[in-house]
Amino acid sequence: MELTTLTAISPIDGRYRKQTQHLDVYFSEFALIKYRVYVEIQYFFFLSEQEIFALPAQVKKGLQAVGDNFSLENAQRIKEIESVTNHDVKAVEYFLKEQLDALEAGDIKEWVHFGLTSQDINNTSIPLSWKHFVENDYLPSVVNLKNHIKDLATQWQNVPMLARTHGQPASPTQLGKELMVFVERIEQQINLLSQIPFTAKFGGATGNFNAHHVAFPKKDWIALGNKFVEEKLELQRQQFTTQIEHYDNLAAHFDAIKRINTILVDFCRDIWTYISLDYFKQKVKAGEVGSSAMPHKVNPIDYENAEGNLGIANALLEHLSGKLPISRMQRDLTDSTVLRNLGVPLGHTIIAIASIEKGLNKILLHEETFKADLERNWAVVAEAIQTILRRENYPNPYEALKALTRGKEGITEDSIHAFIQDLEVSQEIKAELMQIAPSNYVGVNPKY
């Protein structure tokens, strides 16, 4: 069958194609080829700038146009060459030599890919595409989600709610603050992620500039390699490498994204639970169906969808971060096939973020449930009462409140107030205690 969203094996390119199609500029086979072409061209220009060879202005302009206007037809031509060479990077080299022949510059075409091995191109192209994805797509997506959650937190900062620890009623809190917990967690992990450098390998067949040095022994190839990677590609060059990049920092990126995904799973489960407790209602969209059998249902499917996709993403990110830094001796090829899956966990991550955004746009605060929940659980002010009594040096206050409330049903405002009135404390202290209610016993938090 012809490949369409209906015949695709992966849901990323099938069911969820609309949410992920913009990622093809980073993770598709076309993207990988295009980035390889870009790096090869930039290196070719760099050699000429270092006066290794003379590059006519018109040839440079023509080759620059090849990179700027790289097309699907160009990529297809490279795949045709690869069908003969059975080597993807060599096919890029031959393609660029064809372009130089067309520009009547065949006499300088052997400077393409001069002194390099395939991984000098792969381990710069992939980090560069990864950098562009993280900076231009991933970070904006997760920052926007964090800001969306913060907007809701600000909107609902004064809504008191019953907390639940171990699933049991606990000291009251505020809805806004509980959302700010996730804002802070995401923000801290974004900051950690942003500190991890984007690194690359560039140093010839086994990382020592062997070919470069033997051809031009008077050139400082270490300095030139650093200059090319850091100034031309805006990556950080690893100084001591085998044939391949260490992948340690790439693994650190994966682990950082995995932690953010784990936080989002936690968030999804909490919002799902709040919906099940009727804290939130969900906007109903005309024509939608919640169940094939039960017409009344409005399911929290966006959070379920996100949780499932985040789980798949993290499983793959775990493998990537655990596998890529390991390579036999100076290199084996296991990293190559694994790196081709780089976009898969990120595709699932982007699907999940979009699902959470969609879900957050549908929830409506059901404040009546918050109030009723607090009113049914007057026992939670026991902590406040026994703490004030401790302050006043009242004998065994914790034990007194424990006897009144622990495991007891029917603890109401009246029973709490009756207990207070029977205490042997001053009227001033009693008045202070009588002011405490589940709805105002919410503590303090920083401004946000």
NULUMFI-190722 format. One line per field, with one value per residue (C-alpha): residue in three letters; chain; z, y, x. Coordinates in pm, 1 decimal. Layout:
# NULUMFI-190722
type	c(ALA,...)
mol	c(A,...)
c3	c(Z,...)
c2	c(Y,...)
c1	c(X,...)
//
This chain:
# NULUMFI-190722
type	c(MET,GLU,LEU,THR,THR,LEU,THR,ALA,ILE,SER,PRO,ILE,ASP,GLY,ARG,TYR,ARG,LYS,GLN,THR,GLN,HIS,LEU,ASP,VAL,TYR,PHE,SER,GLU,PHE,ALA,LEU,ILE,LYS,TYR,ARG,VAL,TYR,VAL,GLU,ILE,GLN,TYR,PHE,PHE,PHE,LEU,SER,GLU,GLN,GLU,ILE,PHE,ALA,LEU,PRO,ALA,GLN,VAL,LYS,LYS,GLY,LEU,GLN,ALA,VAL,GLY,ASP,ASN,PHE,SER,LEU,GLU,ASN,ALA,GLN,ARG,ILE,LYS,GLU,ILE,GLU,SER,VAL,THR,ASN,HIS,ASP,VAL,LYS,ALA,VAL,GLU,TYR,PHE,LEU,LYS,GLU,GLN,LEU,ASP,ALA,LEU,GLU,ALA,GLY,ASP,ILE,LYS,GLU,TRP,VAL,HIS,PHE,GLY,LEU,THR,SER,GLN,ASP,ILE,ASN,ASN,THR,SER,ILE,PRO,LEU,SER,TRP,LYS,HIS,PHE,VAL,GLU,ASN,ASP,TYR,LEU,PRO,SER,VAL,VAL,ASN,LEU,LYS,ASN,HIS,ILE,LYS,ASP,LEU,ALA,THR,GLN,TRP,GLN,ASN,VAL,PRO,MET,LEU,ALA,ARG,THR,HIS,GLY,GLN,PRO,ALA,SER,PRO,THR,GLN,LEU,GLY,LYS,GLU,LEU,MET,VAL,PHE,VAL,GLU,ARG,ILE,GLU,GLN,GLN,ILE,ASN,LEU,LEU,SER,GLN,ILE,PRO,PHE,THR,ALA,LYS,PHE,GLY,GLY,ALA,THR,GLY,ASN,PHE,ASN,ALA,HIS,HIS,VAL,ALA,PHE,PRO,LYS,LYS,ASP,TRP,ILE,ALA,LEU,GLY,ASN,LYS,PHE,VAL,GLU,GLU,LYS,LEU,GLU,LEU,GLN,ARG,GLN,GLN,PHE,THR,THR,GLN,ILE,GLU,HIS,TYR,ASP,ASN,LEU,ALA,ALA,HIS,PHE,ASP,ALA,ILE,LYS,ARG,ILE,ASN,THR,ILE,LEU,VAL,ASP,PHE,CYS,ARG,ASP,ILE,TRP,THR,TYR,ILE,SER,LEU,ASP,TYR,PHE,LYS,GLN,LYS,VAL,LYS,ALA,GLY,GLU,VAL,GLY,SER,SER,ALA,MET,PRO,HIS,LYS,VAL,ASN,PRO,ILE,ASP,TYR,GLU,ASN,ALA,GLU,GLY,ASN,LEU,GLY,ILE,ALA,ASN,ALA,LEU,LEU,GLU,HIS,LEU,SER,GLY,LYS,LEU,PRO,ILE,SER,ARG,MET,GLN,ARG,ASP,LEU,THR,ASP,SER,THR,VAL,LEU,ARG,ASN,LEU,GLY,VAL,PRO,LEU,GLY,HIS,THR,ILE,ILE,ALA,ILE,ALA,SER,ILE,GLU,LYS,GLY,LEU,ASN,LYS,ILE,LEU,LEU,HIS,GLU,GLU,THR,PHE,LYS,ALA,ASP,LEU,GLU,ARG,ASN,TRP,ALA,VAL,VAL,ALA,GLU,ALA,ILE,GLN,THR,ILE,LEU,ARG,ARG,GLU,ASN,TYR,PRO,ASN,PRO,TYR,GLU,ALA,LEU,LYS,ALA,LEU,THR,ARG,GLY,LYS,GLU,GLY,ILE,THR,GLU,ASP,SER,ILE,HIS,ALA,PHE,ILE,GLN,ASP,LEU,GLU,VAL,SER,GLN,GLU,ILE,LYS,ALA,GLU,LEU,MET,GLN,ILE,ALA,PRO,SER,ASN,TYR,VAL,GLY,VAL,ASN,PRO,LYS,TYR)
mol	c(A,A,A,A,A,A,A,A,A,A,A,A,A,A,A,A,A,A,A,A,A,A,A,A,A,A,A,A,A,A,A,A,A,A,A,A,A,A,A,A,A,A,A,A,A,A,A,A,A,A,A,A,A,A,A,A,A,A,A,A,A,A,A,A,A,A,A,A,A,A,A,A,A,A,A,A,A,A,A,A,A,A,A,A,A,A,A,A,A,A,A,A,A,A,A,A,A,A,A,A,A,A,A,A,A,A,A,A,A,A,A,A,A,A,A,A,A,A,A,A,A,A,A,A,A,A,A,A,A,A,A,A,A,A,A,A,A,A,A,A,A,A,A,A,A,A,A,A,A,A,A,A,A,A,A,A,A,A,A,A,A,A,A,A,A,A,A,A,A,A,A,A,A,A,A,A,A,A,A,A,A,A,A,A,A,A,A,A,A,A,A,A,A,A,A,A,A,A,A,A,A,A,A,A,A,A,A,A,A,A,A,A,A,A,A,A,A,A,A,A,A,A,A,A,A,A,A,A,A,A,A,A,A,A,A,A,A,A,A,A,A,A,A,A,A,A,A,A,A,A,A,A,A,A,A,A,A,A,A,A,A,A,A,A,A,A,A,A,A,A,A,A,A,A,A,A,A,A,A,A,A,A,A,A,A,A,A,A,A,A,A,A,A,A,A,A,A,A,A,A,A,A,A,A,A,A,A,A,A,A,A,A,A,A,A,A,A,A,A,A,A,A,A,A,A,A,A,A,A,A,A,A,A,A,A,A,A,A,A,A,A,A,A,A,A,A,A,A,A,A,A,A,A,A,A,A,A,A,A,A,A,A,A,A,A,A,A,A,A,A,A,A,A,A,A,A,A,A,A,A,A,A,A,A,A,A,A,A,A,A,A,A,A,A,A,A,A,A,A,A,A,A,A,A,A,A,A,A,A,A,A,A,A,A,A,A,A,A,A,A,A,A,A,A,A,A,A,A,A,A,A,A,A,A,A,A,A,A,A,A,A,A,A,A,A,A,A,A)
c3	c(0.0,-54.4,263.6,407.6,757.6,731.9,620.1,831.9,1081.0,1340.7,1497.5,1489.7,1109.8,1110.7,1363.8,1514.0,1195.2,1237.9,1577.8,1466.7,1099.9,1184.8,1337.3,995.0,960.7,1241.6,1242.5,897.4,657.4,443.0,740.3,820.5,460.3,449.0,767.8,632.8,314.8,521.9,735.0,431.2,255.0,563.3,605.4,235.9,278.5,600.9,431.5,169.1,439.0,596.2,258.3,205.9,-146.3,-353.8,-390.0,-669.8,-558.3,-820.0,-716.7,-353.3,-444.5,-646.6,-373.6,-113.8,-326.3,-326.0,54.2,83.4,-172.0,-88.2,-213.2,-199.1,-549.4,-425.6,-138.9,-379.1,-593.2,-286.8,-211.4,-568.5,-522.6,-189.1,-361.6,-542.4,-269.5,13.4,225.2,316.1,393.1,91.5,-118.7,12.8,-80.2,-432.6,-469.2,-380.5,-623.7,-893.4,-802.1,-832.6,-1170.7,-1277.0,-1156.8,-1368.2,-1053.1,-1078.1,-1012.9,-646.3,-575.2,-384.9,-102.5,-26.3,283.8,300.7,583.4,735.1,835.9,825.8,1195.7,1160.2,955.3,1152.3,1491.1,1387.7,1177.5,1440.5,1734.0,1518.6,1426.8,1789.2,1907.0,1665.6,1781.2,2150.3,2114.2,1848.3,1923.5,2243.6,2489.5,2355.6,2383.1,2739.7,2848.3,2699.9,2889.0,3211.2,3155.2,3086.7,3417.6,3592.9,3442.8,3588.1,3920.4,3931.2,3836.9,4112.4,4376.7,4636.3,4594.9,4916.3,4872.9,5087.0,5056.7,5048.4,5173.3,5134.4,4973.9,5308.4,5405.4,5517.2,5607.1,5352.3,5075.4,4777.5,4424.0,4281.3,4505.5,4409.4,4043.2,4128.9,4257.9,3898.4,3762.5,3993.5,3916.8,3540.4,3562.4,3760.0,3513.6,3217.4,3381.6,3426.5,3067.9,2940.0,3106.7,2917.8,2618.7,2266.9,2186.1,1869.3,1748.6,1473.7,1436.7,1160.9,1152.8,1517.2,1657.9,1611.3,1285.3,1138.0,773.5,826.2,1008.8,760.6,469.6,637.4,940.4,1001.4,1049.9,1404.1,1333.3,1692.4,1692.6,1345.4,1445.7,1749.0,1539.1,1278.0,1523.1,1766.9,1535.0,1218.7,1371.7,1718.6,1890.8,2150.1,2022.5,2235.1,2260.2,2310.3,2111.9,1936.5,1594.0,1748.4,1988.5,2354.7,2358.5,2732.5,2702.2,2456.8,2713.6,2974.4,2748.8,2722.5,3098.3,3154.7,2913.9,3076.1,3416.6,3272.4,3119.9,3457.5,3616.0,3344.2,3413.2,3777.4,3668.7,3438.8,3713.5,3958.0,3715.4,3616.1,3984.6,4044.2,3753.2,3899.9,4233.6,4047.8,4130.4,3759.7,3494.7,3128.0,2843.0,2614.4,2243.2,2010.4,1830.2,2058.3,2218.4,2556.5,2537.9,2276.9,2538.3,2804.3,2656.0,2971.0,2983.6,2936.7,2979.4,3076.7,2766.6,2701.6,3022.2,2956.1,2604.5,2737.9,3009.9,2759.9,2516.6,2792.8,2905.3,2556.7,2523.6,2852.7,2772.7,2450.2,2610.1,2876.9,2607.4,2415.7,2722.5,2837.8,2501.7,2312.5,2548.9,2507.8,2202.8,2160.3,2132.9,1894.5,1752.3,1664.5,1451.8,1711.3,1762.7,1398.0,1389.6,1738.7,1648.1,1358.0,1623.2,1786.2,1674.2,1797.8,2173.6,2103.0,1871.9,2154.8,2392.3,2163.5,2121.3,2500.6,2550.8,2290.1,2465.5,2802.3,2647.0,2491.4,2822.9,3014.9,2766.4,2850.6,3230.8,3428.2,3801.3,4002.8,4319.1,4488.4,4520.4,4680.0,4940.7,5010.3,5045.8,5304.3,5493.4,5519.6,5674.8,5979.3,6140.5,5943.3,6172.8,6457.9,6361.5,6397.0,6733.3,6890.7,6763.4,6928.2,7245.6,7241.5,7211.4,7523.0,7708.5,7734.5,7861.8,7600.6,7322.5,7044.9,7237.5,7313.8,6946.4,6846.4,7080.1,6932.8,6561.5,6461.9,6266.4,6378.7,6153.4,6187.3,6289.8,6212.2,6284.1,6581.2,6734.7,6690.2,6845.8,7134.6,7200.4,7200.0,7443.6,7688.3,7691.6,8004.9,7829.1,7825.3,7628.7,7410.2,7309.2,7254.0,7026.3,6833.2,6792.5,6690.3,6393.5,6239.6,5961.4,5684.4,5431.0,5594.0,5739.7,5423.3,5540.3,5339.4,5020.7,4819.4,4584.6,4223.2)
c2	c(0.0,357.8,527.5,754.1,842.8,538.2,291.7,414.8,158.3,416.8,626.1,921.1,922.9,787.5,879.6,1165.8,1298.6,1644.0,1687.6,1567.5,1656.4,1970.3,1748.2,1619.7,1916.5,1766.3,1390.4,1264.5,1094.6,1406.6,1623.4,1407.2,1426.2,1801.6,1859.0,1640.8,1846.8,2164.5,2047.4,1924.4,2257.4,2459.1,2249.2,2292.2,2670.2,2658.7,2485.8,2755.1,3024.7,2861.3,2893.3,2518.5,2576.9,2861.8,2878.9,3103.6,3337.7,3208.5,2849.5,2938.5,3118.8,2821.0,2568.9,2792.8,2787.4,2405.9,2408.2,2687.4,2536.7,2170.8,1981.5,1643.9,1584.5,1646.1,1404.5,1147.6,1183.2,1114.0,804.2,687.2,725.2,543.5,249.4,200.0,297.5,135.5,418.9,717.5,976.9,882.7,938.5,1295.7,1348.2,1219.9,1436.3,1748.7,1653.2,1627.4,1978.3,2105.9,1938.8,2118.3,2443.8,2364.2,2334.0,1969.6,2062.0,2139.0,1870.7,1645.3,1899.2,1782.1,1562.1,1612.6,1414.5,1322.6,1004.6,959.7,1030.2,1374.2,1450.9,1243.3,1360.0,1721.7,1694.7,1510.1,1732.4,2036.4,1913.6,1811.2,2159.2,2322.3,2094.1,2156.8,2532.7,2600.3,2340.3,2138.4,2414.3,2654.4,2374.8,2280.6,2644.3,2731.3,2440.1,2551.9,2905.3,2770.3,2583.6,2897.3,3105.7,2860.7,2864.7,3243.8,3233.7,2981.6,3089.7,3171.3,2854.7,2649.4,2273.4,1966.4,1806.5,1431.6,1251.8,873.7,934.1,1052.7,1399.8,1619.1,1980.3,2205.9,2375.6,2600.3,2484.2,2747.9,2639.7,2274.5,2374.3,2587.4,2272.3,2148.7,2489.1,2494.4,2134.4,2186.9,2518.1,2369.1,2084.4,2323.5,2518.9,2201.5,2094.3,2435.9,2403.4,2086.3,2171.0,2046.7,1860.5,1715.7,1496.1,1622.4,1477.7,1222.1,844.1,779.8,1130.9,1229.7,1431.9,1167.6,1244.2,1618.9,1621.6,1401.2,1618.2,1956.8,1898.1,2267.8,2342.7,2345.6,2108.2,2096.4,2472.1,2459.7,2176.9,2374.7,2686.4,2506.6,2328.4,2612.9,2914.2,2770.2,2513.5,2669.0,2336.1,2236.6,2009.5,1713.7,1717.2,1346.3,1106.7,774.5,759.6,871.2,1134.8,1033.7,1087.0,1154.1,1500.9,1377.6,1111.5,1386.6,1569.4,1252.5,1204.4,1566.3,1533.5,1203.5,1376.6,1646.2,1373.7,1200.6,1526.6,1556.6,1199.8,1299.2,1611.2,1413.0,1164.9,1443.7,1632.0,1302.2,1234.1,1583.5,1535.6,1202.0,1381.6,1635.8,1920.0,1997.1,1970.8,1939.6,2146.3,1943.6,1964.9,1916.4,1584.4,1419.0,1082.6,973.0,609.0,378.3,254.6,526.6,854.4,1061.0,1020.0,1298.0,1116.2,1275.6,1121.2,1398.9,1320.7,947.6,997.8,1213.1,963.9,678.2,870.4,994.7,635.3,524.5,827.7,757.5,391.2,488.1,775.0,532.4,302.8,588.5,733.3,391.2,260.0,547.9,619.7,257.7,155.8,-122.2,-1.7,293.0,236.2,-9.5,62.5,14.1,388.6,443.7,251.4,371.8,738.7,701.9,663.1,993.0,1154.7,874.6,947.2,1318.0,1267.1,1093.1,1372.2,1643.1,1447.2,1430.5,1801.9,1884.9,1651.1,1817.2,2160.4,2040.0,1899.6,2217.0,2419.8,2204.2,2202.7,2417.7,2482.8,2322.8,2530.9,2380.8,2047.5,2213.9,2379.7,2065.9,1854.4,2092.1,2110.8,1731.0,1714.3,1934.0,1683.0,1838.2,2142.6,1913.9,1988.0,2361.0,2327.6,2100.1,2323.5,2634.9,2437.2,2330.4,2696.4,2760.0,2468.9,2285.1,1925.4,1647.4,1841.4,1597.9,1304.7,1496.2,1575.0,1221.9,1081.3,1320.4,1271.2,970.7,720.1,890.4,973.8,1267.6,1525.8,1852.5,2221.3,2174.5,1890.0,2077.1,2390.9,2190.7,2046.8,2396.0,2527.6,2247.5,2330.5,2482.3,2781.3,3152.2,3297.4,3474.3,3141.4,2988.7,3277.3,3225.8,2855.0,2918.8,3124.2,2824.2,2644.5,2403.9,2682.1,2925.2,2684.5,2692.1,2822.5,3059.6,3037.3,3270.0,3513.3,3402.7)
c1	c(0.0,104.1,223.7,-46.5,-162.0,-390.2,-123.7,170.2,297.2,396.5,117.5,357.3,333.0,-22.0,-289.1,-86.6,68.3,-87.6,76.2,419.0,462.4,662.2,931.4,1033.8,1271.0,1480.8,1432.9,1337.8,1578.2,1551.8,1650.0,1952.0,2071.5,2014.9,2213.3,2494.5,2504.1,2510.1,2805.0,3000.7,2952.5,3048.6,3363.1,3450.0,3415.8,3616.3,3909.5,3918.9,3908.8,4214.6,4389.9,4406.5,4279.5,4140.2,3761.4,3631.6,3353.1,3108.5,3166.5,3110.7,2789.9,2669.3,2747.4,2585.6,2270.8,2276.7,2268.7,2013.1,1776.4,1827.0,1524.2,1355.6,1486.3,1841.9,1786.4,1648.1,1959.2,2173.3,1964.9,2022.3,2396.9,2370.8,2201.0,2532.1,2780.5,2582.9,2722.5,2506.8,2775.0,2987.8,2675.9,2656.9,3021.5,2964.7,2654.3,2849.7,3124.7,2856.3,2744.2,3100.8,3133.3,2817.0,2972.1,3280.3,3489.6,3589.9,3951.2,3875.0,3616.9,3858.6,3853.8,3499.1,3511.9,3889.4,4051.6,3717.6,3540.5,3164.9,3123.5,3277.4,2967.8,2714.7,2840.6,2804.6,2488.1,2285.2,2390.1,2312.2,1963.3,1911.0,2015.9,1774.8,1491.6,1552.9,1590.1,1326.7,1061.1,1092.0,1179.4,912.5,653.0,735.6,780.0,440.2,284.6,450.3,319.8,-28.9,-24.9,104.5,-177.3,-430.6,-246.2,-269.4,-636.6,-713.3,-462.2,-730.0,-938.2,-903.6,-906.4,-880.7,-540.5,-499.7,-191.9,-197.6,-537.4,-677.1,-803.1,-512.6,-437.7,-607.9,-414.3,-492.3,-554.4,-321.3,-36.4,-78.6,-44.6,258.8,428.1,436.5,536.4,837.9,935.3,916.7,1099.6,1387.2,1428.7,1418.7,1701.1,1905.0,1841.8,1947.2,2287.6,2383.3,2606.1,2546.0,2864.2,3014.2,3298.6,3527.8,3876.2,3912.4,3899.4,3991.6,3977.4,4343.0,4335.5,4568.5,4492.2,4482.5,4814.1,4997.8,4884.9,4946.8,5171.6,5229.9,4861.7,4720.5,4435.6,4318.2,4266.1,4113.3,3877.3,3766.6,3718.5,3509.9,3280.7,3239.7,3227.2,3074.0,2835.6,2793.8,2853.7,3112.1,3388.1,3495.3,3876.0,3951.9,3735.2,3734.3,3572.6,3246.4,3119.3,3088.7,2710.6,2731.7,2581.3,2320.8,2230.9,2207.3,1959.6,1752.2,1756.1,1652.5,1361.0,1270.1,1251.0,1025.3,808.2,787.1,671.0,407.5,287.9,247.6,57.4,-172.7,-258.5,-338.3,-563.3,-728.5,-797.5,-932.3,-1170.1,-1283.0,-1346.7,-1562.0,-1322.9,-1319.6,-1584.8,-1491.2,-1625.8,-1847.4,-1779.6,-2075.0,-2066.3,-1810.7,-1886.6,-1747.7,-1853.0,-1999.8,-2248.1,-2286.5,-2412.1,-2347.2,-1969.5,-1714.3,-1384.6,-1049.0,-895.6,-643.3,-455.4,-476.5,-343.4,-60.4,30.0,47.8,264.2,494.7,543.9,647.3,875.7,1049.7,1103.1,1280.3,1472.2,1592.3,1730.7,1890.9,2063.7,2178.4,2298.4,2454.8,2747.5,2862.3,3068.3,3323.2,3684.0,3715.4,3367.4,3096.2,2791.4,2517.1,2482.8,2391.7,2065.3,1971.3,2021.7,1780.8,1510.0,1595.0,1271.2,1045.8,1045.4,1036.6,740.7,554.7,660.8,525.8,199.9,171.4,235.0,-30.2,-275.8,-217.6,-266.3,-589.4,-707.1,-626.0,-829.9,-1133.9,-1138.4,-1378.9,-1349.9,-1629.9,-1592.4,-1897.2,-1714.1,-1414.0,-1637.5,-1838.7,-1523.9,-1381.9,-1709.3,-1727.3,-1382.0,-1366.8,-1132.8,-844.5,-838.6,-727.7,-367.9,-427.5,-599.6,-339.8,-58.5,-204.3,-264.3,101.0,193.7,-11.8,152.1,-179.3,-128.7,-128.5,-303.9,-210.6,-354.9,-674.2,-735.1,-640.0,-903.7,-1159.3,-1090.0,-876.8,-1083.8,-1404.6,-1697.4,-1928.9,-1669.7,-1846.5,-1812.9,-2044.1,-1845.1,-1516.5,-1662.1,-1807.9,-1463.6,-1311.8,-1568.6,-1486.4,-1115.3,-967.1,-816.5,-891.6,-1180.6,-926.5,-769.7,-1112.2,-1205.6,-883.3,-956.9,-1317.6,-1196.5,-1022.1,-1210.0,-1105.7,-1157.7,-912.9,-658.3,-447.1,-110.0,111.0,315.2,538.9,371.9,331.5)
//
